[in-house]
Amino acid sequence: MMTNSNASQVSVFNKILGGKGTTRCHLSKTILTLAAGLALASCGNNQQVGTEANTDSNDNAAASQDEVLRIGTEGAYPPFNYTNADGSLGGFDVEMANALCADMQVTCEIIAQDWDGIIPGLKAGKYDAIVAAMSITPERAEQVSFTDPYFSNNLVFLAKQDSNFDPSNAKDIDKNLIAAQRSTISSQWLEKAYPQAKMKLYDTLSNAFLDLGSGRVDAMISDKLPALQWLNSTSGKNYVLKGDEIDINDNFAIAVRPGDELQAKLNKALANIKANGVYDDLNKRYFAVPAATSAVGSDSATKAAVKPEGSNADSKAQ
């Protein structure tokens, strides 16, 4: 394509050809000089266009590589999320978040946040999504948008093995001091189902287990899988599940800000890792039962539950 500069040179070239008194020799030299100039100008312009195109391509590639997805998690809810001795975060939620980021071809940045502030942190823009074993509830759905569920959960009661605590007896629940984590589906269910229950609420599940193991409470209500993990720890060796599991149609999902297009992207990535086997591999490593039945079990599952490698849940409970 001819530039304005090239057009001007052609105009001059035409004037020279049409001019009077120009000798053939002088004209030949002039023609050669102008032709060489036009060729150099054309090459220079083409090279500049090519350089700009390569720069744009490199910038786009760098932008794709530099895109970061910030994930908030609690770091205190094993086996779903926990903090290792070196300060790094681990657990099923953390590894699943990294798998989702890999599928979306973005860099994952995992940020620890106390449970009570985890939704406010999302709303304030501290991170882009929450992956923290968060149950879908109508109250939370008024503040955040949820992805498709990634885990189904049952509730359980725990107490000392030689305890007479029977959660099927409402009087036992009302007269015993029961531990639970604050602002969780466990504590909310107990408050609604047993308004007279004597409850002691904790900021983290680890602190609730600590008091249970120390005998400062009589029993505890918890999500099933964290309970199974604690029962396999040194601190939980003299404790067992009491009564039947409580199925309240509880599902864990990823939370994002309302209206965020990230919701659809995460749903797609979640479907992909379930289809390609990555999700099932994680489930088998962290939990003893298949994904389809991970919320259903018996006492035999207690001793089969997998303790995540590197978890400091046991040290917190002591």
Backbone bond lengths (Angstrom), bond angles and torsions (degrees), N, CA, C in turn:
res aa  C-N    CA-C-N  psi(-1)  N-CA   C-N-CA  omega(-1)  CA-C   N-CA-C  phi
1 M - - - 1.462 - - 1.514 108.50 -
2 M 1.347 117.21 135.24 1.473 121.90 -175.49 1.521 109.73 -84.60
3 T 1.321 116.66 130.87 1.461 121.49 178.63 1.510 109.89 -88.06
4 N 1.353 118.17 171.26 1.461 122.35 177.63 1.513 111.29 -59.64
5 S 1.359 114.68 -37.25 1.458 119.61 179.32 1.513 110.48 -63.51
6 N 1.355 116.83 -43.22 1.462 121.48 179.13 1.518 110.63 -63.47
7 A 1.342 117.17 -40.10 1.460 121.55 -179.07 1.522 111.11 -63.07
8 S 1.321 116.00 -39.38 1.463 119.76 178.99 1.519 110.94 -64.21
9 Q 1.343 114.65 -40.32 1.460 118.78 179.81 1.527 110.70 -65.85
10 V 1.332 116.74 -37.12 1.465 120.07 178.18 1.521 110.48 -65.68
11 S 1.363 116.04 -38.48 1.463 120.38 179.16 1.512 110.99 -61.68
12 V 1.334 115.40 -45.39 1.472 119.83 177.06 1.517 110.45 -61.11
13 F 1.324 115.40 -41.64 1.464 121.84 179.94 1.530 110.23 -58.60
14 N 1.328 117.61 -44.25 1.462 121.84 179.89 1.517 111.72 -65.46
15 K 1.331 117.28 -39.81 1.466 120.37 178.22 1.516 111.25 -61.93
16 I 1.315 115.05 -40.12 1.470 118.87 179.91 1.515 110.26 -63.70
17 L 1.337 115.88 -43.11 1.463 119.95 -179.98 1.513 111.36 -62.65
18 G 1.307 115.74 -34.31 1.464 118.58 -177.67 1.509 113.69 -91.46
19 G 1.317 118.20 -2.15 1.459 120.81 -176.80 1.526 113.20 -73.89
20 K 1.353 117.49 158.84 1.465 123.22 -179.44 1.510 111.33 -96.71
21 G 1.291 114.88 148.28 1.463 120.97 173.10 1.500 113.87 80.38
22 T 1.308 116.74 13.31 1.465 118.50 179.08 1.513 108.96 -89.46
23 T 1.310 115.47 128.41 1.458 119.33 179.67 1.510 109.80 -74.78
24 R 1.367 115.77 156.40 1.463 119.87 -178.71 1.518 110.71 -63.10
25 C 1.331 116.03 -39.62 1.478 119.24 -178.29 1.518 110.74 -66.48
26 H 1.374 112.15 -46.76 1.461 115.76 -179.37 1.528 110.47 -63.77
27 L 1.335 115.54 -38.63 1.471 120.10 179.15 1.525 111.53 -62.95
28 S 1.313 116.90 -41.42 1.470 120.74 179.94 1.522 110.94 -62.23
29 K 1.333 115.04 -43.08 1.470 118.22 179.49 1.526 111.25 -64.85
30 T 1.334 114.17 -39.85 1.471 118.54 -179.31 1.515 111.25 -64.93
31 I 1.351 114.76 -42.97 1.470 119.53 179.03 1.519 111.06 -59.86
32 L 1.338 117.36 -44.67 1.456 121.53 -179.69 1.531 111.02 -62.89
33 T 1.332 115.35 -41.68 1.463 119.63 -179.06 1.519 111.34 -63.69
34 L 1.345 115.46 -45.73 1.460 119.92 -179.18 1.522 111.72 -66.82
35 A 1.328 116.22 -38.92 1.470 120.16 179.50 1.528 110.82 -62.35
36 A 1.324 115.65 -42.67 1.459 119.88 178.61 1.519 110.88 -63.87
37 G 1.340 115.41 -39.97 1.470 119.71 178.72 1.511 111.76 -63.08
38 L 1.354 115.74 -43.65 1.471 119.68 178.82 1.522 111.32 -62.12
39 A 1.322 116.97 -41.05 1.466 121.01 -179.21 1.527 110.68 -64.32
40 L 1.348 116.19 -43.19 1.460 119.54 -179.72 1.522 111.42 -66.05
41 A 1.342 115.70 -40.42 1.470 119.48 179.91 1.514 110.66 -64.43
42 S 1.348 115.26 -41.01 1.453 119.68 -179.79 1.522 111.31 -64.07
43 C 1.334 116.39 -44.14 1.464 120.80 179.15 1.527 111.25 -62.83
44 G 1.352 114.08 -41.47 1.462 118.53 179.98 1.506 111.68 -61.31
45 N 1.341 116.35 -43.50 1.468 120.12 -179.18 1.517 111.52 -66.67
46 N 1.357 116.10 -41.48 1.463 119.65 179.22 1.522 111.12 -62.94
47 Q 1.347 115.32 -40.05 1.453 119.59 -179.53 1.529 110.38 -65.39
48 Q 1.355 116.69 -37.38 1.458 120.72 179.64 1.518 110.93 -65.74
49 V 1.365 116.55 -42.80 1.453 121.11 178.38 1.521 110.78 -61.98
50 G 1.350 115.51 -42.76 1.460 120.21 -179.99 1.518 111.27 -63.98
51 T 1.355 116.57 -40.48 1.455 120.98 179.44 1.511 111.14 -63.58
52 E 1.367 116.36 -41.78 1.460 120.23 179.80 1.524 111.08 -64.77
53 A 1.342 116.77 -39.25 1.463 120.90 179.95 1.518 110.90 -64.79
54 N 1.362 116.05 -42.93 1.468 119.88 178.88 1.522 111.02 -64.32
55 T 1.357 116.21 -38.61 1.458 120.48 179.18 1.515 111.04 -62.56
56 D 1.361 116.08 -44.63 1.466 120.11 178.61 1.520 111.38 -61.05
57 S 1.348 115.97 -41.92 1.465 120.43 -179.55 1.515 111.08 -63.29
58 N 1.349 116.07 -43.89 1.455 120.26 179.82 1.524 111.50 -65.26
59 D 1.356 115.88 -38.80 1.461 120.09 179.21 1.522 111.13 -63.18
60 N 1.346 116.83 -41.44 1.463 120.87 179.69 1.522 111.35 -64.49
61 A 1.339 116.10 -41.62 1.464 120.25 179.22 1.524 110.50 -64.03
62 A 1.344 115.71 -42.23 1.453 119.70 179.70 1.517 110.97 -64.95
63 A 1.344 116.14 -39.33 1.466 120.26 179.19 1.515 110.83 -61.66
64 S 1.357 116.06 -39.87 1.466 120.15 179.45 1.516 110.57 -64.97
65 Q 1.348 116.04 -42.35 1.456 120.50 -178.51 1.521 111.44 -69.57
66 D 1.336 117.48 -30.08 1.454 121.66 -175.32 1.523 112.83 -87.63
67 E 1.341 119.42 -6.48 1.456 121.56 -179.16 1.533 109.54 -65.24
68 V 1.312 115.31 127.16 1.462 121.14 -175.57 1.527 109.64 -117.49
69 L 1.333 116.44 133.00 1.455 122.42 173.42 1.528 107.51 -107.30
70 R 1.327 116.09 117.06 1.464 121.14 -176.78 1.531 108.99 -93.25
71 I 1.325 115.51 123.94 1.458 122.33 -176.80 1.524 109.82 -114.86
72 G 1.318 116.79 127.66 1.458 121.13 175.53 1.522 110.71 -95.65
73 T 1.330 116.86 136.75 1.467 121.84 175.18 1.515 108.21 -144.75
74 E 1.331 116.79 165.59 1.463 119.30 -175.49 1.526 112.54 -80.88
75 G 1.316 116.96 -42.66 1.458 120.10 -177.71 1.517 113.23 77.03
76 A 1.353 116.89 18.26 1.467 119.86 -178.93 1.518 111.26 -147.31
77 Y 1.335 116.99 33.47 1.460 120.71 -176.23 1.527 110.51 -138.89
78 P 1.341 116.50 61.98 1.465 119.74 -178.68 1.524 111.66 -64.86
79 P 1.329 118.43 147.93 1.474 126.71 4.47 1.532 114.43 -87.73
80 F 1.331 117.37 5.95 1.467 118.76 -177.51 1.522 112.20 -74.56
81 N 1.322 117.05 -43.80 1.468 119.21 176.16 1.521 108.39 -154.20
82 Y 1.311 116.29 141.50 1.464 120.77 -178.34 1.523 108.93 -158.24
83 T 1.335 114.51 166.76 1.461 121.49 179.22 1.514 109.13 -108.49
84 N 1.324 116.89 124.16 1.464 121.80 179.13 1.520 111.01 -75.12
85 A 1.315 115.88 168.40 1.461 121.54 -178.42 1.528 112.20 -59.92
86 D 1.336 116.45 -29.36 1.467 120.03 -179.57 1.530 112.64 -86.70
87 G 1.343 116.71 4.29 1.458 120.06 178.72 1.513 114.72 92.42
88 S 1.332 117.77 -9.40 1.461 120.65 178.83 1.522 110.42 -76.81
89 L 1.322 115.60 158.37 1.460 121.34 -178.90 1.522 110.59 -97.80
90 G 1.324 117.17 142.72 1.455 121.47 178.53 1.508 110.39 -143.37
91 G 1.332 115.90 -178.20 1.446 120.76 177.60 1.520 112.97 117.04
92 F 1.323 114.99 171.40 1.456 121.61 -178.37 1.527 111.40 -58.44
93 D 1.336 117.30 -46.83 1.467 120.75 -179.85 1.526 111.69 -59.45
94 V 1.318 115.89 -43.52 1.466 120.92 -176.94 1.527 110.71 -65.99
95 E 1.328 116.56 -44.95 1.468 119.28 179.86 1.530 111.21 -68.92
96 M 1.324 117.13 -35.92 1.456 119.09 177.34 1.525 110.41 -66.56
97 A 1.327 117.04 -40.29 1.466 120.81 177.63 1.523 110.63 -59.93
98 N 1.329 116.76 -43.16 1.464 120.03 178.17 1.529 111.46 -64.35
99 A 1.338 117.04 -36.91 1.462 120.89 177.87 1.528 110.77 -66.36
100 L 1.319 116.93 -38.84 1.470 120.81 177.74 1.531 110.28 -65.28
101 C 1.320 116.71 -42.88 1.470 120.73 178.68 1.528 110.80 -62.53
102 A 1.331 116.51 -40.80 1.464 120.43 178.87 1.526 110.27 -62.52
103 D 1.322 116.86 -41.07 1.460 120.32 178.95 1.525 111.30 -66.33
104 M 1.327 116.95 -34.97 1.467 122.08 -179.64 1.531 112.13 -84.42
105 Q 1.334 116.44 -5.64 1.467 123.21 -179.62 1.530 111.89 59.09
106 V 1.314 114.94 47.66 1.456 121.71 174.97 1.525 108.43 -129.52
107 T 1.316 115.85 163.37 1.456 121.14 177.00 1.522 109.36 -85.77
108 C 1.326 116.34 132.85 1.465 122.15 -177.68 1.533 109.58 -94.70
109 E 1.318 116.15 128.72 1.463 121.43 172.67 1.529 107.43 -120.08
110 I 1.335 116.91 113.47 1.455 122.09 -176.76 1.529 108.90 -96.61
111 I 1.335 116.23 127.49 1.463 121.89 -175.30 1.533 109.01 -120.78
112 A 1.342 116.99 129.44 1.460 121.62 177.60 1.521 110.17 -81.72
113 Q 1.325 115.51 139.41 1.459 121.16 -179.60 1.525 109.32 -148.42
114 D 1.334 117.01 132.90 1.466 120.36 176.35 1.522 109.78 -57.09
115 W 1.335 115.51 146.15 1.463 120.54 -173.49 1.528 112.61 -58.63
116 D 1.319 117.66 -44.39 1.460 120.30 -177.07 1.529 112.61 -60.88
117 G 1.322 116.83 -26.16 1.458 119.83 -178.26 1.519 114.16 -105.70
118 I 1.345 116.98 11.82 1.464 118.12 -170.42 1.531 112.34 -73.06
119 I 1.330 118.57 -39.74 1.468 119.94 176.51 1.531 111.14 -73.52
120 P 1.341 119.40 -44.35 1.463 118.66 173.97 1.530 113.38 -55.43
121 G 1.342 116.64 -36.54 1.460 120.06 178.50 1.522 112.11 -63.66
122 L 1.341 116.36 -38.73 1.469 120.97 177.02 1.518 110.19 -65.46
123 K 1.317 116.59 -46.28 1.466 121.01 -178.08 1.526 111.58 -64.97
124 A 1.330 116.44 -29.88 1.465 120.83 179.82 1.527 112.70 -82.57
125 G 1.349 117.61 -5.11 1.462 120.83 178.62 1.510 114.41 85.19
126 K 1.336 117.51 16.26 1.466 120.02 178.97 1.520 110.58 -66.96
127 Y 1.326 117.15 -31.15 1.467 123.26 176.20 1.522 107.65 -149.17
128 D 1.330 115.83 171.33 1.462 121.60 -172.40 1.526 113.26 -96.32
129 A 1.323 117.26 -22.65 1.466 121.20 -177.39 1.518 108.82 -155.72
130 I 1.344 115.37 158.61 1.463 121.74 176.35 1.518 108.78 -114.05
131 V 1.330 116.04 123.18 1.466 121.71 172.86 1.519 105.32 -123.39
132 A 1.345 116.07 93.21 1.462 119.67 -170.66 1.528 112.19 -153.11
133 A 1.329 117.03 45.04 1.468 120.68 -179.92 1.519 110.72 49.79
134 M 1.323 116.44 43.63 1.464 121.14 -177.37 1.519 110.42 -87.90
135 S 1.339 116.05 124.77 1.455 121.62 178.71 1.531 110.35 -76.20
136 I 1.313 114.84 143.76 1.464 120.34 174.66 1.525 108.26 -77.83
137 T 1.323 117.01 119.64 1.462 121.22 176.24 1.528 109.06 -132.88
138 P 1.320 118.09 154.07 1.474 120.37 177.98 1.523 112.35 -58.43
139 E 1.341 116.57 -36.81 1.464 119.92 -178.51 1.529 110.79 -66.12
140 R 1.313 116.74 -43.12 1.470 119.75 179.42 1.525 111.24 -70.41
141 A 1.342 116.12 -34.32 1.467 120.34 -179.68 1.524 112.30 -64.94
142 E 1.327 117.84 -15.28 1.463 121.01 174.91 1.528 111.35 -77.70
143 Q 1.323 116.41 -17.45 1.465 120.72 -177.24 1.529 113.58 -109.95
144 V 1.337 116.68 -29.07 1.467 121.17 -176.47 1.521 109.59 -133.66
145 S 1.325 115.38 167.35 1.469 121.12 171.14 1.520 108.12 -107.85
146 F 1.332 116.13 138.94 1.453 121.03 -178.14 1.528 111.74 -104.77
147 T 1.327 115.22 147.54 1.460 121.19 172.22 1.523 108.78 -79.55
148 D 1.309 115.80 -176.07 1.463 120.17 170.69 1.537 108.05 -61.97
149 P 1.333 118.37 148.32 1.472 120.55 -179.85 1.532 111.43 -62.55
150 Y 1.329 115.80 148.15 1.465 119.60 175.35 1.528 112.32 -119.58
151 F 1.352 116.88 -3.48 1.462 118.45 178.47 1.523 109.76 -160.67
152 S 1.348 116.07 143.05 1.465 122.05 175.57 1.519 109.21 -106.88
153 N 1.325 116.10 141.44 1.452 120.70 -170.36 1.525 111.79 -131.54
154 N 1.335 117.00 143.20 1.457 123.92 169.83 1.522 109.14 -114.79
155 L 1.319 116.78 157.06 1.455 122.21 176.38 1.527 109.75 -99.96
156 V 1.338 116.37 151.68 1.469 121.60 178.67 1.518 110.09 -141.38
157 F 1.314 115.35 156.37 1.463 122.51 170.88 1.524 108.70 -103.21
158 L 1.341 116.25 145.34 1.454 122.92 175.86 1.514 108.77 -126.46
159 A 1.326 115.62 147.77 1.466 121.23 174.34 1.538 107.56 -160.71
160 K 1.313 115.90 173.03 1.457 119.53 178.16 1.521 110.60 -60.52
161 Q 1.309 114.85 148.05 1.454 120.47 -176.43 1.532 112.04 -58.89
162 D 1.328 117.02 -37.08 1.463 120.30 -178.09 1.531 112.84 -92.40
163 S 1.343 116.27 10.01 1.457 119.89 -179.98 1.527 111.00 -78.04
164 N 1.336 115.81 148.75 1.465 121.35 176.28 1.529 112.28 -90.89
165 F 1.310 116.52 9.08 1.475 120.80 -178.33 1.526 110.47 -60.58
166 D 1.348 115.31 125.44 1.460 121.72 -179.12 1.530 108.82 -128.36
167 P 1.346 117.67 102.59 1.469 119.88 -176.18 1.533 114.15 -66.86
168 S 1.335 117.42 -12.04 1.462 119.07 176.07 1.527 111.26 -76.55
169 N 1.326 115.76 -12.05 1.464 122.21 177.42 1.533 108.49 -102.20
170 A 1.326 116.50 112.51 1.460 120.78 -176.97 1.522 112.16 -58.77
171 K 1.319 117.22 -31.38 1.461 120.45 179.88 1.527 111.02 -65.17
172 D 1.328 116.57 -35.76 1.465 119.98 177.76 1.526 111.55 -64.56
173 I 1.312 115.80 -39.23 1.461 119.70 179.44 1.525 110.33 -68.26
174 D 1.323 116.36 -38.84 1.467 120.12 -177.26 1.526 112.69 -72.14
175 K 1.335 117.89 -30.60 1.469 119.44 -174.11 1.529 113.29 -96.01
176 N 1.329 118.28 -12.92 1.469 120.85 -179.87 1.528 110.79 -102.05
177 L 1.321 115.74 147.26 1.459 121.17 177.58 1.529 108.76 -81.77
178 I 1.324 115.63 119.72 1.468 120.73 -172.69 1.526 109.97 -115.11
179 A 1.325 115.92 130.06 1.464 122.31 179.62 1.528 110.76 -89.24
180 A 1.337 115.49 148.69 1.464 121.89 175.04 1.521 108.16 -160.89
181 Q 1.322 116.06 157.38 1.459 119.60 175.70 1.517 109.50 -82.55
182 R 1.301 115.73 136.73 1.459 122.49 -179.03 1.538 111.80 -63.31
183 S 1.325 116.37 143.11 1.468 124.18 174.10 1.523 113.15 61.70
184 T 1.331 116.51 30.64 1.464 120.75 176.12 1.522 109.41 -112.87
185 I 1.324 115.30 166.97 1.456 120.00 179.21 1.527 110.39 -62.96
186 S 1.331 118.05 -29.65 1.466 122.24 179.71 1.529 111.10 -64.29
187 S 1.333 115.53 -52.59 1.468 118.92 -178.57 1.523 111.34 -67.23
188 Q 1.319 116.81 -37.58 1.464 119.98 -179.86 1.528 111.58 -65.74
189 W 1.341 116.27 -40.21 1.459 119.69 178.87 1.523 110.64 -64.96
190 L 1.340 116.51 -44.03 1.463 120.02 -178.01 1.527 110.75 -64.29
191 E 1.316 116.87 -40.73 1.464 120.53 179.65 1.531 111.55 -61.97
192 K 1.344 116.59 -39.22 1.461 120.57 -178.52 1.530 111.69 -78.04
193 A 1.333 116.52 -41.24 1.471 120.10 -176.57 1.521 111.86 -75.48
194 Y 1.341 116.86 -32.75 1.469 120.85 -177.30 1.534 109.00 -134.81
195 P 1.310 116.68 80.76 1.483 120.63 -176.91 1.524 113.67 -59.62
196 Q 1.330 117.16 -24.01 1.464 120.53 -179.03 1.531 112.63 -91.52
197 A 1.314 117.00 1.66 1.464 120.22 -176.94 1.524 111.40 -62.98
198 K 1.325 115.12 141.01 1.463 121.04 175.34 1.530 107.43 -88.29
199 M 1.321 115.71 109.59 1.462 120.19 -174.63 1.523 111.30 -115.83
200 K 1.325 114.26 147.27 1.459 121.14 170.77 1.525 106.55 -124.76
201 L 1.327 116.19 117.85 1.465 121.10 -173.66 1.521 110.90 -100.56
202 Y 1.337 115.13 146.90 1.468 122.31 -175.89 1.519 110.64 -127.75
203 D 1.337 115.05 154.45 1.464 119.33 179.57 1.514 112.36 -73.48
204 T 1.337 117.13 -29.68 1.475 120.96 177.29 1.525 109.77 -132.23
205 L 1.312 115.28 157.48 1.461 120.42 177.77 1.530 110.52 -66.69
206 S 1.319 116.35 -35.53 1.465 120.47 -179.92 1.523 111.25 -60.29
207 N 1.326 117.52 -39.70 1.463 120.37 179.04 1.522 111.45 -69.24
208 A 1.332 116.61 -33.49 1.470 120.09 175.73 1.526 110.25 -65.43
209 F 1.325 116.51 -44.29 1.471 120.08 177.29 1.537 110.69 -63.65
210 L 1.311 116.37 -36.04 1.467 120.51 179.41 1.519 111.00 -59.21
211 D 1.334 116.57 -45.56 1.463 120.10 179.86 1.528 111.98 -71.27
212 L 1.333 117.17 -34.16 1.461 119.81 176.54 1.525 109.70 -63.24
213 G 1.323 116.44 -47.87 1.465 120.79 -179.57 1.510 113.12 -66.06
214 S 1.342 117.31 -24.50 1.470 121.41 -179.72 1.524 111.81 -90.89
215 G 1.321 117.37 -2.70 1.456 120.77 178.27 1.515 114.29 80.37
216 R 1.332 117.81 13.46 1.464 119.76 -179.53 1.527 112.39 -82.05
217 V 1.339 117.22 -10.95 1.466 122.80 171.49 1.522 107.70 -132.32
218 D 1.334 115.87 160.61 1.469 119.83 -175.96 1.523 112.85 -88.11
219 A 1.312 116.47 -31.26 1.466 121.03 -176.64 1.517 108.19 -155.94
220 M 1.304 115.36 177.12 1.468 120.11 -178.41 1.522 109.30 -150.78
221 I 1.342 116.11 146.74 1.454 121.29 172.14 1.523 107.86 -114.11
222 S 1.347 115.70 138.09 1.464 120.26 -172.93 1.519 110.38 -155.01
223 D 1.322 115.77 162.47 1.460 119.11 166.14 1.529 107.92 -60.54
224 K 1.315 115.61 150.22 1.462 119.89 -172.29 1.536 113.78 -62.12
225 L 1.319 117.94 -51.34 1.459 119.17 -171.08 1.528 113.88 -68.10
226 P 1.332 120.10 -41.38 1.469 117.88 172.66 1.527 112.20 -60.10
227 A 1.345 116.77 -34.54 1.461 120.33 177.97 1.536 111.06 -64.94
228 L 1.330 115.92 -43.26 1.470 119.75 179.52 1.524 111.01 -62.92
229 Q 1.335 115.68 -39.28 1.462 118.22 178.92 1.521 111.10 -63.58
230 W 1.323 116.74 -43.63 1.474 119.78 -179.26 1.516 110.54 -65.34
231 L 1.314 117.62 -38.49 1.468 120.67 179.06 1.524 111.86 -62.22
232 N 1.316 117.38 -24.37 1.465 121.63 178.02 1.524 112.66 -87.47
233 S 1.331 116.71 -3.86 1.461 119.92 178.68 1.522 110.44 -86.74
234 T 1.319 115.88 169.04 1.466 120.70 177.84 1.526 111.01 -60.16
235 S 1.326 116.08 -39.37 1.467 120.43 -177.32 1.517 112.50 -67.88
236 G 1.337 117.14 -27.12 1.456 120.10 -174.95 1.510 115.25 -100.19
237 K 1.325 116.76 9.98 1.469 119.39 -172.12 1.528 113.50 -65.68
238 N 1.334 118.50 -24.24 1.469 120.96 -179.70 1.525 112.57 -101.03
239 Y 1.326 116.09 16.93 1.466 121.08 -177.73 1.525 110.00 -120.22
240 V 1.334 115.83 156.64 1.465 121.47 -179.30 1.528 109.49 -143.02
241 L 1.327 114.63 167.11 1.460 119.92 170.98 1.520 108.29 -74.15
242 K 1.319 116.35 142.57 1.462 121.82 179.43 1.532 109.38 -119.38
243 G 1.319 115.74 130.33 1.449 120.34 177.63 1.520 112.43 77.54
244 D 1.331 115.66 -171.46 1.463 121.44 -179.16 1.529 111.10 -85.29
245 E 1.324 114.51 157.03 1.464 118.75 172.55 1.529 109.60 -65.40
246 I 1.304 115.57 151.11 1.459 121.44 -176.80 1.526 108.59 -109.93
247 D 1.314 116.52 110.52 1.465 122.07 -179.32 1.526 108.58 -94.18
248 I 1.309 116.87 109.57 1.472 121.09 -179.69 1.537 110.86 -116.69
249 N 1.339 115.42 23.48 1.466 120.55 -179.16 1.527 110.72 55.37
250 D 1.305 115.03 47.79 1.463 122.06 -177.53 1.525 109.81 -92.61
251 N 1.325 116.21 125.26 1.472 121.54 -179.81 1.518 110.56 -127.46
252 F 1.332 115.99 137.63 1.459 121.81 175.76 1.527 109.66 -90.13
253 A 1.324 116.11 141.91 1.465 120.52 177.48 1.519 109.28 -148.26
254 I 1.317 115.41 168.89 1.463 122.43 177.39 1.524 108.37 -88.45
255 A 1.321 116.83 135.92 1.466 121.76 179.93 1.525 110.74 -104.30
256 V 1.338 116.10 137.46 1.463 122.70 174.72 1.526 108.20 -132.71
257 R 1.315 116.33 171.07 1.464 119.19 176.65 1.530 110.17 -69.44
258 P 1.331 118.60 143.41 1.470 121.29 -178.82 1.527 111.72 -56.08
259 G 1.338 115.31 134.61 1.459 120.55 178.20 1.510 115.15 81.74
260 D 1.323 117.85 0.37 1.467 121.26 -178.73 1.532 109.49 -76.26
261 E 1.345 116.30 128.96 1.466 120.55 178.63 1.526 112.10 -65.27
262 L 1.328 116.39 -12.24 1.463 121.11 177.53 1.531 110.91 -60.90
263 Q 1.317 117.66 -28.60 1.464 121.56 179.46 1.528 111.12 -56.23
264 A 1.336 116.93 -48.83 1.467 121.45 -179.88 1.526 111.09 -66.46
265 K 1.328 117.82 -37.81 1.462 121.15 179.86 1.529 110.76 -65.98
266 L 1.325 116.02 -40.82 1.463 119.47 178.88 1.526 111.26 -68.94
267 N 1.330 117.32 -37.48 1.469 120.20 176.63 1.526 110.78 -60.76
268 K 1.321 115.95 -41.40 1.462 120.37 179.01 1.529 110.83 -65.27
269 A 1.322 116.30 -45.50 1.467 120.40 179.93 1.528 110.82 -65.05
270 L 1.335 116.96 -38.40 1.465 120.86 178.60 1.527 110.67 -63.62
271 A 1.326 116.50 -42.68 1.470 120.22 177.18 1.528 110.66 -63.23
272 N 1.331 116.50 -37.00 1.466 120.48 -179.52 1.526 112.01 -65.46
273 I 1.359 117.45 -45.92 1.467 118.79 -176.93 1.534 111.28 -73.13
274 K 1.330 116.73 -21.51 1.468 118.74 173.26 1.524 110.29 -75.74
275 A 1.332 116.43 -36.55 1.465 120.91 -178.47 1.528 112.30 -73.81
276 N 1.343 117.50 -35.06 1.467 119.35 -175.49 1.532 113.85 -91.54
277 G 1.332 117.04 2.61 1.464 120.25 174.78 1.509 115.79 92.92
278 V 1.331 118.69 -7.48 1.464 121.08 -178.46 1.529 110.60 -63.68
279 Y 1.328 116.85 -43.46 1.465 120.64 179.93 1.524 110.77 -61.84
280 D 1.322 117.30 -46.01 1.463 120.57 -179.48 1.523 111.90 -62.28
281 D 1.340 116.89 -37.30 1.468 120.45 177.93 1.528 110.88 -62.49
282 L 1.343 116.09 -43.32 1.461 120.16 177.93 1.522 110.57 -64.18
283 N 1.312 116.03 -42.99 1.456 120.71 -179.23 1.533 111.74 -60.59
284 K 1.326 115.98 -41.18 1.469 120.14 -179.27 1.527 111.22 -68.86
285 R 1.334 116.79 -33.92 1.460 119.63 -179.02 1.526 112.23 -72.97
286 Y 1.327 116.55 -34.47 1.460 119.73 -176.18 1.519 113.95 -95.83
287 F 1.318 116.45 -28.33 1.462 120.22 -175.40 1.522 109.28 -127.38
288 A 1.321 116.09 152.54 1.457 120.71 -172.79 1.514 113.63 -86.61
289 V 1.336 116.96 -11.16 1.460 120.02 -174.39 1.516 110.12 -118.15
290 P 1.348 118.44 154.86 1.459 121.48 -179.52 1.518 112.15 -59.94
291 A 1.339 116.16 156.67 1.459 121.41 -176.94 1.512 112.12 -58.27
292 A 1.340 117.27 -37.08 1.460 120.79 -175.54 1.519 112.08 -67.04
293 T 1.341 117.04 -21.41 1.462 119.86 -177.17 1.518 111.92 -127.30
294 S 1.332 116.75 23.15 1.453 120.21 -172.96 1.509 113.22 -67.69
295 A 1.328 118.67 -16.58 1.459 120.59 179.17 1.515 111.78 -97.81
296 V 1.331 117.56 6.21 1.456 120.87 -177.87 1.518 108.51 -124.07
297 G 1.314 117.86 131.40 1.460 118.84 -179.53 1.505 111.35 -165.40
298 S 1.316 116.51 -169.47 1.454 122.63 -179.72 1.509 107.83 -144.89
299 D 1.330 116.64 -173.78 1.459 119.81 179.07 1.516 111.75 -60.20
300 S 1.339 117.07 -28.57 1.462 119.60 179.75 1.514 111.35 -65.18
301 A 1.341 115.60 -26.66 1.470 119.20 179.03 1.513 111.29 -72.00
302 T 1.341 116.71 -22.67 1.456 120.08 -178.28 1.517 111.33 -57.70
303 K 1.310 116.63 -47.58 1.457 120.17 -178.24 1.520 112.48 -80.34
304 A 1.350 116.70 -9.74 1.459 119.53 -179.24 1.506 112.29 -95.55
305 A 1.329 117.13 -10.06 1.465 119.34 -176.69 1.514 110.05 -62.27
306 V 1.318 115.88 142.51 1.458 121.41 -176.37 1.518 109.80 -90.50
307 K 1.310 116.32 131.48 1.453 120.53 174.99 1.518 108.41 -91.84
308 P 1.363 119.14 119.22 1.456 120.89 -178.13 1.514 111.42 -58.64
309 E 1.296 114.73 134.55 1.475 120.14 178.81 1.495 109.87 -64.70
310 G 1.313 117.13 131.77 1.464 121.98 178.09 1.498 113.72 90.04
311 S 1.334 119.41 -2.94 1.456 121.12 -178.56 1.521 110.36 -69.32
312 N 1.342 116.78 141.58 1.450 120.46 177.12 1.516 111.38 -105.17
313 A 1.356 116.88 21.95 1.460 120.97 -177.86 1.522 110.81 -59.89
314 D 1.340 116.75 -38.26 1.448 119.75 -176.24 1.524 110.68 -68.66
315 S 1.339 117.35 -39.86 1.460 119.55 -178.85 1.528 110.44 -67.51
316 K 1.338 117.40 -33.60 1.448 119.75 177.87 1.522 111.06 -67.80
317 A 1.322 115.81 -33.48 1.462 120.03 -174.30 1.530 111.73 -77.99
318 Q 1.290 118.57 -17.35 1.469 119.93 -175.15 1.513 111.97 -80.27
